[in-house]
């Protein structure tokens, strides 16, 4: 028995559905943007312009100490 009513092609139904979903996405209200969190600077204060070799050596010793602390953390685990 042949159907007497009009039935749109499946491809057209799929395209209409996709267009309806896209239209809903574009017209939907957007959520407010949340501000990005600023990470606090937890580093040691460094000398901006070291004047002498002693300043460079002091910075170097602090870097070596912190490096040893980090290495000891990961060697133990």
C-alpha positions as a Markdown table, in Angstrom:
| # | Residue | x | y | z |
|---|---|---|---|---|
| 1 | Unk | 0.0 | 0.0 | 0.0 |
| 2 | Unk | 1.4 | 3.3 | -1.0 |
| 3 | Unk | 1.4 | 6.2 | 1.4 |
| 4 | Unk | -0.7 | 9.0 | 0.2 |
| 5 | Unk | 0.5 | 11.7 | 2.5 |
| 6 | Unk | 3.6 | 13.9 | 1.8 |
| 7 | Unk | 6.7 | 12.7 | 3.6 |
| 8 | Unk | 9.8 | 15.0 | 3.3 |
| 9 | Unk | 13.1 | 13.4 | 2.4 |
| 10 | Unk | 15.2 | 12.2 | 5.4 |
| 11 | Unk | 18.1 | 14.5 | 4.3 |
| 12 | Unk | 15.9 | 17.5 | 4.5 |
| 13 | Unk | 14.7 | 16.6 | 7.9 |
| 14 | Unk | 18.3 | 16.1 | 9.1 |
| 15 | Unk | 19.3 | 19.5 | 7.7 |
| 16 | Unk | 16.3 | 21.3 | 9.3 |
| 17 | Unk | 17.1 | 19.6 | 12.7 |
| 18 | Unk | 20.8 | 20.7 | 12.4 |
| 19 | Unk | 19.8 | 24.2 | 11.6 |
| 20 | Unk | 17.4 | 24.3 | 14.5 |
| 21 | Unk | 20.1 | 23.1 | 16.9 |
| 22 | Unk | 22.6 | 25.7 | 15.5 |
| 23 | Unk | 20.0 | 28.5 | 15.8 |
| 24 | Unk | 19.4 | 27.5 | 19.4 |
| 25 | Unk | 23.1 | 27.6 | 20.2 |
| 26 | Unk | 23.6 | 31.0 | 18.7 |
| 27 | Unk | 20.5 | 32.6 | 20.3 |
| 28 | Unk | 21.1 | 31.2 | 23.7 |
| 29 | Unk | 22.4 | 33.6 | 26.3 |
| 30 | Unk | 26.1 | 33.3 | 27.0 |
| 31 | Unk | 27.3 | 32.7 | 30.5 |
| 32 | Unk | 29.2 | 35.6 | 32.2 |
| 33 | Unk | 33.0 | 35.3 | 31.9 |
| 34 | Unk | 34.7 | 34.5 | 35.1 |
| 35 | Unk | 37.8 | 36.5 | 35.9 |
| 36 | Unk | 41.1 | 34.6 | 35.5 |
| 37 | Unk | 42.8 | 33.9 | 38.8 |
| 38 | Unk | 46.1 | 35.5 | 39.3 |
| 39 | Unk | 48.7 | 33.2 | 40.8 |
| 40 | Unk | 50.5 | 34.7 | 43.7 |
| 41 | Unk | 54.2 | 35.1 | 43.3 |
| 42 | Unk | 55.8 | 32.9 | 45.9 |
| 43 | Unk | 59.3 | 33.2 | 44.6 |
| 44 | Unk | 62.2 | 34.7 | 46.5 |
| 45 | Unk | 62.9 | 38.3 | 45.8 |
| 46 | Unk | 65.9 | 38.6 | 43.5 |
| 47 | Unk | 68.2 | 41.5 | 43.1 |
| 48 | Unk | 67.2 | 43.3 | 39.9 |
| 49 | Unk | 70.7 | 44.4 | 39.0 |
| 50 | Unk | 73.4 | 42.7 | 41.0 |
| 51 | Unk | 76.3 | 45.0 | 41.6 |
| 52 | Unk | 79.0 | 42.7 | 42.7 |
| 53 | Unk | 80.2 | 39.1 | 42.5 |
| 54 | Unk | 79.0 | 38.6 | 46.0 |
| 55 | Unk | 75.5 | 39.3 | 45.0 |
| 56 | Unk | 75.7 | 36.8 | 42.2 |
| 57 | Unk | 77.1 | 34.2 | 44.6 |
| 58 | Unk | 74.3 | 34.8 | 47.1 |
| 59 | Unk | 71.7 | 34.3 | 44.3 |
| 60 | Unk | 73.5 | 31.2 | 43.2 |
| 61 | Unk | 73.5 | 29.7 | 46.7 |
| 62 | Unk | 69.8 | 30.3 | 47.1 |
| 63 | Unk | 69.1 | 28.7 | 43.8 |
| 64 | Unk | 71.2 | 25.6 | 44.7 |
| 65 | Unk | 69.4 | 25.3 | 48.1 |
| 66 | Unk | 65.9 | 25.4 | 46.5 |
| 67 | Unk | 67.0 | 23.0 | 43.8 |
| 68 | Unk | 68.3 | 20.5 | 46.4 |
| 69 | Unk | 65.0 | 20.8 | 48.3 |
| 70 | Unk | 63.0 | 20.0 | 45.2 |
| 71 | Unk | 65.2 | 17.1 | 44.2 |
| 72 | Unk | 65.0 | 15.7 | 47.7 |
| 73 | Unk | 61.2 | 15.8 | 47.5 |
| 74 | Unk | 61.1 | 13.8 | 44.3 |
| 75 | Unk | 63.8 | 11.3 | 45.2 |
| 76 | Unk | 61.9 | 10.3 | 48.3 |
| 77 | Unk | 58.8 | 9.4 | 46.4 |
